[in-house]
Amino acid sequence: MKKDMIGVRQMMWLVVLFTVGSSVLFVPSAAAYHAEQDGWIGTIMGVAISIVVAWAYLRWIGNHSHMTVFERFEHAFGKYVGNTLVMAYGIISFLCGTSSLVYYSGSFLVTQIMPETPREILQIIFAIPILLGIRLGLRAVCRAGEIYFVIVFTMYVAMIMFAVPNGDLDNLLPLLEANVAAYTRTAFHYVAYTVFTFFAFWTLYPRIQGDDKSKRRAIIAGTAISGCLLTIITLACIFVLGWENTARSSFPSYMLVQRINIGNFITRIEVFMAFLWLTTLYFKSFIYFYFGLKAFKHVMNVDDEKIYALPWMVICLVWSFIMYSSASYQIWWDSRIWPSVSLVLFMVIPLVMIPLEKIRKPKQAGDSSMNAA
């Protein structure tokens, strides 16, 4: 257990890398699609909501910090239903989390950088470091996250600064033209792809060194920092590309960096954006996979979950090859189905657990007193 303990600061940077992850692809295009040139305003609303939801998550987890989240499922729903839910969350983390991100990495590299390379080979190459991270342990990955965060943040700021001179103020006008429904859809989509995916951090919370107050402060700060980064990239995409190009593009942030041209000297640096995105995608994939292994360990009651890492990664890879039949199906699933599914899994079910835990607690106390008598 001590080998997997991580510091508060490491957790904050991990939250930023995790949240930016695939969100840097989906948030700008979805925001522009729903709210057009006001998409960045809807993103700000989403950031505010995500901070509130993250705080609620942390209160929920911190109330029973002596128990793992998997034990709480078993306590609230009973052994069989609870373990079934835990296994369901683990499978979702494997197949809808890790597999989808592995697919995105291969799809991005094939369509933008290496079109003649088989997508399956690229996805296998991306999956290998995830297995290495599991073998080295959570602490080693978090230490790497501290280093990569500095690199990612520096490159991020530099690319935004280089891209802004190519913008057009008319792309942001008129302001506040979208209706309430458009802002709501934008904010909901943001929350679905950022804070709702925090379920993968449920198993990390007990492994953070420090008291509950410092843990909450670190995760809330990470949520706010990542929200600012995503809002800025959304604003920059709309400002430079226009909301139509941003909404139509599968990779608007990559398309943004392609526009950089400083004195015909600093140009064609989109490969740095690819490095930035693949790095954050790796950390998000690792956390999904780590959560799935911990869920599997709890249900199967095994001593070391690492022995199952390779079989599960093979399953995730095979599923990543077939999970999306076409690009249109991927867009339909990501924009229509996943937000609703995530609302049920990561908001409704935890809300149902709160009264169940309170109801079952006095019953257990009563049972113990009867047994004592």
C-alpha positions as MATLAB code, in Angstrom:
seq = 'MKKDMIGVRQMMWLVVLFTVGSSVLFVPSAAAYHAEQDGWIGTIMGVAISIVVAWAYLRWIGNHSHMTVFERFEHAFGKYVGNTLVMAYGIISFLCGTSSLVYYSGSFLVTQIMPETPREILQIIFAIPILLGIRLGLRAVCRAGEIYFVIVFTMYVAMIMFAVPNGDLDNLLPLLEANVAAYTRTAFHYVAYTVFTFFAFWTLYPRIQGDDKSKRRAIIAGTAISGCLLTIITLACIFVLGWENTARSSFPSYMLVQRINIGNFITRIEVFMAFLWLTTLYFKSFIYFYFGLKAFKHVMNVDDEKIYALPWMVICLVWSFIMYSSASYQIWWDSRIWPSVSLVLFMVIPLVMIPLEKIRKPKQAGDSSMNAA';
ca = [
       0.000    0.000    0.000;
       2.827    2.396    0.911;
       4.384    1.726   -2.466;
       1.276    3.180   -4.139;
       0.914    6.260   -1.934;
       1.103    9.569   -3.832;
       1.500   13.171   -2.765;
      -1.145   15.875   -2.840;
       0.689   17.903   -5.471;
       1.141   14.834   -7.651;
      -2.598   14.236   -7.451;
      -3.343   17.799   -8.543;
      -1.168   17.493  -11.662;
      -2.646   14.065  -12.370;
      -6.152   15.559  -12.291;
      -5.089   18.204  -14.821;
      -3.516   15.663  -17.183;
      -6.497   13.337  -16.831;
      -9.105   16.034  -17.426;
      -7.366   17.600  -20.415;
      -6.779   14.109  -21.913;
      -9.345   13.418  -24.606;
     -11.384   16.461  -23.561;
      -9.099   18.773  -25.521;
     -10.509   17.096  -28.646;
     -14.186   16.907  -27.747;
     -14.816   20.105  -25.792;
     -13.962   22.748  -28.466;
     -15.882   21.040  -31.291;
     -18.910   20.199  -29.104;
     -19.003   23.720  -27.651;
     -18.896   25.304  -31.116;
     -21.547   22.868  -32.386;
     -24.025   23.640  -29.616;
     -23.410   27.340  -28.904;
     -21.572   28.471  -32.061;
     -19.361   31.509  -31.396;
     -20.515   31.562  -27.746;
     -19.213   28.055  -27.171;
     -16.448   29.285  -24.901;
     -19.052   30.930  -22.644;
     -20.872   27.606  -22.314;
     -17.525   26.007  -21.459;
     -17.063   28.496  -18.608;
     -20.462   27.454  -17.288;
     -19.374   23.826  -17.559;
     -16.195   24.548  -15.579;
     -18.234   26.144  -12.775;
     -20.587   23.155  -12.654;
     -17.700   20.694  -12.757;
     -16.092   22.328   -9.714;
     -19.364   21.971   -7.791;
     -19.759   18.344   -8.874;
     -16.123   17.574   -7.998;
     -16.665   19.062   -4.538;
     -19.778   16.894   -4.091;
     -17.823   13.809   -5.187;
     -15.096   14.553   -2.671;
     -17.600   15.038    0.145;
     -19.190   11.722   -0.794;
     -15.865    9.871   -0.874;
     -14.446   11.585    2.216;
     -17.429   10.712    4.411;
     -16.248    7.083    4.533;
     -12.551    7.461    3.835;
     -11.801    4.365    5.957;
     -13.534    2.231    3.297;
     -12.654    1.769   -0.332;
     -15.313    2.756   -2.853;
     -15.724   -0.906   -3.767;
     -16.450   -1.813   -0.138;
     -18.998    0.972   -0.048;
     -20.830   -0.451   -3.046;
     -20.945   -3.810   -1.291;
     -22.128   -2.162    1.942;
     -24.860   -0.112    0.271;
     -26.274   -2.639   -2.201;
     -25.341   -5.919   -0.572;
     -22.608   -8.376   -1.512;
     -24.001   -9.718   -4.779;
     -25.527   -6.531   -6.225;
     -22.607   -4.468   -4.973;
     -19.982   -6.721   -6.529;
     -21.984   -6.837   -9.759;
     -21.940   -3.031   -9.902;
     -18.225   -2.946   -9.090;
     -17.511   -5.384  -11.925;
     -19.738   -3.356  -14.249;
     -17.779   -0.191  -13.436;
     -14.536   -2.063  -14.001;
     -15.647   -3.354  -17.403;
     -16.859    0.126  -18.380;
     -13.498    1.529  -17.324;
     -11.735   -1.069  -19.499;
     -13.954   -1.087  -22.580;
     -15.459    2.428  -22.645;
     -12.442    4.111  -21.059;
      -9.146    2.511  -21.983;
     -10.318    0.973  -25.275;
     -11.856    4.205  -26.562;
      -8.744    6.233  -25.739;
      -6.507    3.652  -27.403;
      -8.779    3.905  -30.458;
      -8.562    7.716  -30.452;
      -4.763    7.570  -30.367;
      -4.624    5.287  -33.406;
      -7.313    7.191  -35.291;
      -5.559   10.505  -34.693;
      -2.133    9.269  -35.771;
      -3.469    7.569  -38.905;
      -5.597   10.480  -40.103;
      -3.193   13.288  -39.248;
       0.414   12.074  -39.123;
       1.032    8.521  -40.406;
      -1.736    7.636  -42.871;
       0.079    4.638  -44.343;
       0.670    2.932  -40.992;
      -1.904    0.321  -39.893;
      -4.027    1.742  -37.098;
      -3.843   -1.519  -35.146;
      -0.043   -1.308  -34.921;
      -0.192    2.238  -33.578;
      -2.772    1.262  -30.979;
      -0.619   -1.649  -29.805;
       2.375    0.676  -29.493;
       0.271    3.108  -27.457;
      -0.955    0.310  -25.147;
       2.501   -1.016  -24.240;
       3.466    1.966  -21.988;
       0.191    1.516  -20.092;
       1.248   -2.015  -19.173;
       4.705   -0.740  -18.220;
       3.089    1.880  -15.989;
       1.015   -0.798  -14.237;
       4.161   -2.860  -13.691;
       6.130    0.093  -12.281;
       3.278    1.187  -10.036;
       1.074    4.219   -9.436;
       3.746    6.216   -7.658;
       6.189    6.002  -10.564;
       3.511    7.148  -13.030;
       2.551   10.070  -10.781;
       6.181   11.166  -10.540;
       6.399   11.057  -14.321;
       3.195   13.125  -14.399;
       4.913   15.877  -12.408;
       7.646   16.109  -15.018;
       5.366   15.877  -18.021;
       2.981   18.468  -16.628;
       5.687   21.146  -16.787;
       6.475   20.187  -20.398;
       2.821   19.999  -21.412;
       1.886   23.275  -19.757;
       4.855   25.141  -21.288;
       4.083   23.838  -24.784;
       0.386   24.558  -24.307;
       0.961   28.213  -23.385;
       3.506   28.687  -26.181;
       1.197   27.280  -28.851;
      -1.736   29.397  -27.709;
       0.446   32.521  -27.816;
       1.672   31.684  -31.331;
      -1.850   30.889  -32.574;
      -3.673   33.969  -31.257;
      -2.099   36.457  -33.759;
      -3.879   34.534  -36.552;
      -7.291   35.153  -35.017;
     -10.133   37.356  -36.164;
     -12.292   39.225  -33.653;
     -15.295   38.904  -35.951;
     -15.277   35.150  -35.253;
     -16.390   35.901  -31.679;
     -19.207   38.245  -32.614;
     -22.012   38.685  -31.825;
     -21.641   37.831  -28.142;
     -24.366   36.187  -26.030;
     -26.437   35.265  -29.060;
     -26.985   31.607  -28.083;
     -30.067   30.649  -26.070;
     -30.182   29.015  -22.654;
     -30.629   25.528  -24.125;
     -27.431   25.876  -26.155;
     -25.424   26.948  -23.110;
     -26.940   24.101  -21.089;
     -26.063   21.482  -23.700;
     -22.513   22.826  -23.920;
     -22.074   22.781  -20.149;
     -23.561   19.284  -19.831;
     -21.311   17.926  -22.557;
     -18.296   19.473  -20.803;
     -19.229   17.923  -17.458;
     -19.869   14.509  -19.069;
     -16.336   14.377  -20.482;
     -14.513   15.850  -17.497;
     -15.840   15.515  -13.975;
     -18.192   12.575  -14.605;
     -15.149   10.537  -15.603;
     -13.702   11.174  -12.141;
     -15.044    7.769  -11.143;
     -11.588    6.519  -12.110;
     -10.191    8.545   -9.176;
     -12.448    6.876   -6.623;
      -9.845    4.207   -5.970;
      -6.984    6.753   -5.867;
      -8.421    8.919   -3.101;
      -7.345    6.670   -0.176;
      -3.828    6.547   -1.632;
      -3.269   10.309   -1.376;
      -1.058   11.377    1.518;
      -2.576   14.081    3.710;
      -5.844   14.953    5.380;
      -9.211   15.247    3.643;
      -8.977   19.040    3.454;
      -5.681   19.034    1.555;
      -6.919   16.251   -0.742;
     -10.064   18.178   -1.633;
      -8.139   21.378   -2.186;
      -5.709   19.642   -4.561;
      -8.416   17.962   -6.650;
     -10.564   21.103   -6.815;
      -7.491   23.113   -7.870;
      -6.694   20.547  -10.554;
     -10.282   20.702  -11.794;
     -10.151   24.506  -11.976;
      -6.752   24.584  -13.736;
      -7.821   22.043  -16.351;
     -11.086   23.939  -16.831;
      -9.163   27.134  -17.546;
      -6.947   25.326  -20.059;
      -9.938   23.825  -21.882;
     -11.773   27.144  -21.918;
      -8.741   28.905  -23.371;
      -8.258   26.286  -26.101;
     -11.977   26.492  -26.962;
     -11.822   30.283  -27.168;
      -8.642   30.133  -29.275;
     -10.166   27.609  -31.711;
     -13.250   29.752  -32.261;
     -11.178   32.929  -32.437;
      -8.762   31.574  -35.053;
     -10.763   28.963  -36.966;
     -14.297   30.298  -36.584;
     -17.088   28.291  -34.981;
     -18.028   26.509  -38.240;
     -14.565   25.006  -38.782;
     -14.244   24.210  -35.083;
     -17.580   22.384  -35.009;
     -16.842   20.401  -38.191;
     -13.296   19.366  -37.306;
     -12.601   16.126  -35.460;
      -9.356   17.588  -34.077;
      -9.860   21.382  -33.854;
      -6.955   21.944  -31.460;
      -4.587   20.207  -33.895;
      -6.043   22.236  -36.764;
      -5.462   25.382  -34.676;
      -1.750   24.706  -34.332;
      -1.475   24.072  -38.080;
      -2.334   27.756  -38.605;
       0.740   28.940  -36.695;
       3.174   30.838  -38.916;
       5.478   33.366  -37.289;
       7.558   35.178  -39.913;
       7.663   32.060  -42.119;
      10.127   30.691  -39.539;
       8.017   29.137  -36.756;
       5.620   26.948  -38.674;
       4.495   23.310  -39.028;
       4.789   22.680  -35.287;
       1.577   20.703  -35.014;
       3.613   17.634  -34.089;
       4.162   19.300  -30.714;
       0.403   19.437  -30.267;
       0.275   15.743  -31.106;
       2.898   15.065  -28.415;
       0.956   17.164  -25.907;
      -2.309   15.398  -26.595;
      -0.896   11.854  -26.678;
       0.896   12.488  -23.384;
      -2.262   13.560  -21.580;
      -4.162   10.729  -23.268;
      -1.678    8.242  -21.851;
      -2.237    9.335  -18.260;
      -6.009    9.198  -18.694;
      -5.792    5.714  -20.224;
      -3.547    4.539  -17.405;
      -5.953    5.721  -14.692;
      -8.900    4.044  -16.412;
      -6.948    0.799  -16.667;
      -5.725    1.053  -13.071;
      -9.291    1.503  -11.804;
     -10.496   -1.493  -13.810;
      -7.776   -3.716  -12.357;
      -8.578   -2.614   -8.807;
     -12.285   -3.334   -9.372;
     -11.414   -6.767  -10.760;
      -9.113   -7.420   -7.778;
     -11.917   -6.615   -5.325;
     -14.507   -8.827   -6.995;
     -12.176  -11.779   -7.599;
     -10.458  -11.344   -4.199;
      -6.934  -11.803   -5.555;
      -3.686  -10.654   -3.941;
      -2.022   -9.062   -6.966;
      -4.064   -7.650   -9.807;
      -1.020   -7.099  -12.027;
      -1.111  -10.688  -13.251;
      -4.386   -9.850  -15.020;
      -3.029   -6.695  -16.682;
      -1.870   -8.382  -19.895;
      -5.095  -10.382  -20.516;
      -7.244   -7.330  -19.918;
      -5.073   -5.178  -22.159;
      -5.426   -7.746  -24.949;
      -9.221   -7.568  -24.496;
      -9.103   -3.759  -24.541;
      -7.006   -3.770  -27.707;
      -9.289   -6.197  -29.519;
     -12.319   -4.145  -28.522;
     -10.626   -0.928  -29.647;
     -10.286   -2.431  -33.134;
     -14.042   -3.078  -33.496;
     -15.869   -0.758  -31.084;
     -16.518    2.008  -33.641;
     -17.762    0.787  -37.006;
     -17.345    4.228  -38.577;
     -16.480    7.824  -37.766;
     -20.145    8.831  -37.873;
     -20.996    6.112  -35.352;
     -18.196    7.350  -33.093;
     -19.542   10.911  -33.205;
     -23.086    9.668  -32.523;
     -21.959    7.605  -29.524;
     -19.690   10.301  -28.071;
     -22.192   13.148  -28.437;
     -25.540   11.434  -27.837;
     -25.130    8.210  -25.869;
     -22.122    8.622  -23.591;
     -23.257   11.860  -21.854;
     -26.566   10.240  -20.843;
     -24.907    6.987  -19.782;
     -22.314    8.855  -17.717;
     -25.057   10.837  -15.972;
     -26.705    7.628  -14.776;
     -23.518    5.775  -13.860;
     -21.550    8.531  -12.202;
     -24.214   10.803  -10.752;
     -27.506    8.942  -10.266;
     -26.061    5.744   -8.753;
     -23.813    7.581   -6.231;
     -26.847    9.687   -5.234;
     -28.828    6.487   -4.688;
     -26.017    5.116   -2.528;
     -26.186    7.998   -0.032;
     -29.584    7.107    1.539;
     -28.863    3.372    1.235;
     -25.683    3.751    3.290;
     -27.560    5.676    5.949;
     -30.361    3.095    6.048;
     -28.081    0.074    6.295;
     -25.829    1.599    8.952;
     -28.379    1.542   11.831;
     -29.493   -1.943   10.773;
     -25.960   -3.230   11.123;
     -25.630   -1.518   14.470;
     -28.891   -3.093   15.592;
     -27.832   -6.530   14.411;
     -24.550   -6.299   16.278;
     -26.314   -5.307   19.501;
     -28.702   -8.291   19.166;
     -25.773  -10.641   18.616;
     -24.050   -9.206   21.665;
     -27.192   -9.784   23.730;
];
